[in-house]
Amino acid sequence: MLALLLILIAAQAQGAPLPERLANGGFERSLEGWSIAGHHGLRADVAPNVRWSSDRGPQGRHILNVGWRARSGAPPGAEMRVTTRISARLHRGRRLRISALTRAPDFAHHTSRLIANAGAEASVASIGASATWRRHDLVLLVPRDATFIEIGFVTRGTAGELDADDVRLEVLR
């Protein structure tokens, strides 16, 4: 798995074309197409989806889980980013809605955000503490000169976890 991730990162660094559409937003193919960067005390991986009683929860077999490797947590300001990039070619000059299902039951020392950016434009949705799944939306205007759109999650803090799934991108009229 790590070898596949390194190959994907190397291909993007060598100027390999970015995908035209958001793929693997349900994390059913593990972290394929997603990049991870952050403090060594944090981890991001794909976990089995334990079915919850809410029908608003994820429907697939896997979810993204971002958290801390050690029980003692990470130092203040530690950050983890899990992002994916797509080509902006099809979306230049358009407004996009980006959404994701999330839950973050332990938020005592932790903040998380759903992020999207394209060129000079950026949009952020704060993810609040919740033991149940909630859908978070943000709107992004893609500049006409944008080359890529980055979508993902940023988690910062000393303790806590974030679960995410069902990342979607839709064009607004």
C-alpha positions as CSV (number, residue, x, y, z in Angstrom):
1,M,0.0,0.0,0.0
2,L,2.8,2.4,0.9
3,A,4.5,1.6,-2.3
4,L,1.4,2.5,-4.3
5,L,1.1,5.8,-2.5
6,L,4.7,6.6,-3.2
7,I,4.2,5.8,-6.9
8,L,1.1,8.0,-7.1
9,I,3.0,10.9,-5.4
10,A,6.0,10.5,-7.7
11,A,3.7,10.4,-10.8
12,Q,2.1,13.7,-9.8
13,A,5.5,15.2,-9.1
14,Q,6.6,14.3,-12.6
15,G,3.7,16.1,-14.2
16,A,1.4,13.2,-14.8
17,P,-2.0,14.4,-15.7
18,L,-4.4,14.9,-12.9
19,P,-7.8,13.0,-13.0
20,E,-10.7,15.0,-14.5
21,R,-13.2,13.9,-11.8
22,L,-13.2,13.2,-8.1
23,A,-12.6,9.5,-7.6
24,N,-12.6,7.3,-4.5
25,G,-14.6,9.7,-2.4
26,G,-15.9,6.8,-0.4
27,F,-12.4,5.4,0.4
28,E,-13.5,2.0,-1.0
29,R,-10.1,1.7,-2.7
30,S,-8.2,2.6,0.5
31,L,-6.3,5.9,0.1
32,E,-5.9,5.5,-3.7
33,G,-5.7,9.0,-5.2
34,W,-5.4,10.8,-1.8
35,S,-2.2,12.3,-0.3
36,I,-1.3,12.4,3.3
37,A,1.0,14.9,5.0
38,G,1.5,15.8,8.6
39,H,3.2,15.3,11.9
40,H,4.6,11.8,12.6
41,G,2.5,11.5,15.7
42,L,-0.7,11.5,13.6
43,R,-2.0,8.9,11.4
44,A,-4.5,8.7,8.5
45,D,-5.8,5.4,7.3
46,V,-8.9,3.6,6.1
47,A,-11.0,1.7,8.6
48,P,-13.9,-0.7,8.2
49,N,-17.3,1.0,8.4
50,V,-19.0,-0.1,11.5
51,R,-22.7,0.3,10.7
52,W,-24.4,2.9,12.9
53,S,-28.1,3.2,13.7
54,S,-28.4,6.5,11.7
55,D,-29.5,6.1,8.1
56,R,-27.5,9.3,7.4
57,G,-24.2,7.4,7.9
58,P,-21.9,6.1,5.2
59,Q,-23.1,3.3,3.0
60,G,-19.8,1.8,1.9
61,R,-17.5,-0.7,3.6
62,H,-14.7,1.8,4.5
63,I,-14.2,5.2,6.0
64,L,-11.3,7.6,6.4
65,N,-10.0,7.8,10.0
66,V,-7.6,10.5,11.1
67,G,-6.2,10.4,14.6
68,W,-3.2,10.2,16.9
69,R,-0.8,7.3,17.0
70,A,0.0,7.6,20.8
71,R,-2.4,7.9,23.7
72,S,-0.4,10.9,24.8
73,G,-1.4,12.7,21.6
74,A,0.7,15.0,19.5
75,P,2.4,18.3,20.4
76,P,0.4,21.6,20.2
77,G,-0.1,22.7,16.6
78,A,0.4,19.3,15.1
79,E,-1.5,19.0,11.8
80,M,-2.5,16.2,9.4
81,R,-3.7,16.9,5.8
82,V,-5.5,14.3,3.7
83,T,-6.1,15.7,0.2
84,T,-6.8,14.8,-3.4
85,R,-6.3,16.9,-6.5
86,I,-8.3,16.9,-9.8
87,S,-7.8,18.9,-12.9
88,A,-9.7,22.2,-13.0
89,R,-10.1,22.1,-16.8
90,L,-13.8,21.0,-16.7
91,H,-14.8,23.4,-13.9
92,R,-13.1,26.7,-14.7
93,G,-15.5,29.6,-14.1
94,R,-18.0,27.4,-12.3
95,R,-19.3,27.2,-8.8
96,L,-18.9,23.8,-7.1
97,R,-20.4,22.3,-4.0
98,I,-18.0,20.0,-2.2
99,S,-19.5,17.9,0.6
100,A,-18.5,15.1,3.0
101,L,-20.0,13.0,5.7
102,T,-18.0,13.4,9.0
103,R,-18.1,12.7,12.6
104,A,-15.7,13.7,15.4
105,P,-16.7,12.4,18.8
106,D,-13.7,13.6,20.7
107,F,-13.0,17.3,20.1
108,A,-11.5,18.5,23.4
109,H,-8.2,19.4,22.0
110,H,-8.8,19.1,18.3
111,T,-10.1,21.0,15.2
112,S,-11.0,19.7,11.8
113,R,-12.0,21.3,8.5
114,L,-13.2,20.3,5.1
115,I,-11.2,22.3,2.6
116,A,-11.2,23.1,-1.1
117,N,-9.0,25.4,-3.1
118,A,-8.4,26.3,-6.7
119,G,-5.9,28.9,-7.7
120,A,-6.4,32.0,-5.5
121,E,-9.8,30.8,-4.3
122,A,-10.3,28.8,-1.2
123,S,-13.3,27.6,0.9
124,V,-13.4,26.0,4.4
125,A,-16.1,24.4,6.4
126,S,-15.4,23.8,10.1
127,I,-16.3,20.4,11.4
128,G,-17.9,20.4,14.8
129,A,-17.8,17.7,17.5
130,S,-20.4,15.1,16.9
131,A,-20.8,11.4,17.7
132,T,-23.2,11.0,14.8
133,W,-22.6,11.4,11.1
134,R,-23.2,14.9,9.6
135,R,-22.9,16.2,6.1
136,H,-20.7,19.3,5.7
137,D,-20.9,21.5,2.5
138,L,-18.8,24.2,1.1
139,V,-19.0,26.2,-2.1
140,L,-15.9,27.0,-4.3
141,L,-15.8,29.4,-7.3
142,V,-13.1,28.0,-9.6
143,P,-11.1,30.8,-11.3
144,R,-10.8,30.6,-15.1
145,D,-7.0,30.3,-14.8
146,A,-7.0,27.5,-12.2
147,T,-5.0,24.4,-13.1
148,F,-6.2,22.1,-10.3
149,I,-8.7,21.8,-7.5
150,E,-7.6,20.4,-4.1
151,I,-10.1,18.9,-1.8
152,G,-9.6,17.4,1.6
153,F,-9.4,17.5,5.4
154,V,-7.1,19.3,7.8
155,T,-7.0,18.1,11.4
156,R,-5.0,20.0,14.0
157,G,-4.7,19.5,17.7
158,T,-3.2,17.4,20.5
159,A,-5.9,14.6,20.7
160,G,-9.0,13.5,19.0
161,E,-10.2,11.7,15.9
162,L,-12.0,12.5,12.7
163,D,-14.0,10.0,10.6
164,A,-15.0,11.0,7.0
165,D,-16.6,9.4,4.0
166,D,-18.7,10.0,0.9
167,V,-16.8,13.0,-0.4
168,R,-18.8,14.5,-3.3
169,L,-18.3,17.3,-5.9
170,E,-21.2,18.8,-7.8
171,V,-21.5,21.7,-10.3
172,L,-23.9,24.4,-9.2
173,R,-26.0,26.1,-11.8
